[in-house]
Amino acid sequence: MAKTAKVDLVGVGLNATDTVIPLSKYPTRGSKVEYSHASVLPGGQVASTVVACQRWGMKTRYVGKLGDDVAATLHREAFAHAGVETRLITVNGGASSQSLILVDDGGERTVLCRRDERMNLRPEELNRDWIVNAGALHVDGYDTAAATVAAQWAREAGVPVIADLDETYPGIEDLLANVDYLVASRDFPIRLMGESNLEFALQRMQRRFGSRITAATLGEDGVLAWDGEQFHHAPAFRVPVVDTTGAGDIFHAGFIYGMLQDWPLQRQLDFACAAAALNCTQVGARGGIMPVDVIEELMATGPRYDSAFCIQLAD
């Protein structure tokens, strides 16, 4: 068997084919709403994060499952075009994961998902060499058992683990015990810890699971992170928003890019916020992945939202 090459980042998690439908008016129940066009684009949490990191000059690997349909061809071509190394399991007769994404006139998206159960990645389908021959591992936790095994292998090999979580899947605590950088959606820490205050939830989560960083992405409020000693906050950047699809995925890519550059945490968060904001200026999960110098220009000159978290933490 050929030796597995070393990469900067390996991702284990979701891919999806996104059908993005912009709407001039969001539908109310029982109504009819016309739309002018739809775009079919590659997406998925981990898959999009990996592609962004590859575009920024990193060597990456993606591990996941696809059906044997047209959607699978779209993904394979997208990975190949970006230069991502893939370890893809094909499910004969299976349907690749699909998302219908409704985007309102303010750019905010609503996602409807469909996933064939045969697309669930199982622990026995992983190869340890795919995981440990990397500078970092990124997981989203959907296939929780497989993500947990991958994270355990990474932890044993001294490979840092980053997680993008938005649901408290069964078995998620076993995964969290092996996560170094937990950057979750706003509500995840509150739901997991049964704590109404986000700051307390992040602190409790960090103490319980021993992560180096616990953080929550907050939309227009940016991101709030706890490093075990102090909070770090980065407000979001103001840009003309076209589509928020993939903002979190590209945020995680920016965070990982900065982490592997050994940047200070505050710079990581600022870069991630800028990368996510720019992605929102185009259609699709990967439509606005900009070059590093463009992201850094926004960091240096771009306006930011006024954030309630700035006031709260200052008080």
Number of C-alpha atoms within 10 A of each C-alpha: 3 4 8 14 12 17 19 19 27 29 31 30 25 25 25 25 23 25 20 24 20 25 20 13 13 16 13 8 6 6 7 9 11 11 11 8 9 15 13 16 20 26 28 22 26 28 30 28 31 29 29 27 24 22 17 16 13 18 21 25 28 27 23 23 25 27 21 15 15 11 20 23 14 14 20 15 12 16 21 12 10 15 17 24 18 17 15 15 15 17 15 11 10 18 20 25 24 21 22 19 22 22 23 19 15 15 20 16 21 17 14 12 13 14 14 13 10 17 21 19 23 16 15 9 13 19 14 13 14 22 30 25 21 24 19 23 28 30 29 23 26 22 21 24 21 22 28 23 20 27 30 21 19 24 19 12 13 13 20 23 26 25 25 26 23 18 17 15 14 12 12 19 16 17 21 24 16 25 28 22 24 25 26 23 19 18 17 21 31 19 15 15 16 10 14 12 11 19 19 15 22 28 21 17 22 23 13 13 18 17 21 15 21 28 30 26 24 19 17 17 19 26 25 23 23 21 17 16 7 8 17 16 21 26 24 26 24 16 17 13 17 22 27 25 29 25 28 27 28 32 29 32 27 26 27 26 24 20 18 15 10 11 13 10 17 15 16 22 29 27 24 29 32 30 32 30 29 25 29 26 18 19 22 26 28 24 18 22 29 18 13 15 10 14 22 16 11 21 19 11 9 14 13 19 14 15 16 12 17 15 9 8 11 7 6
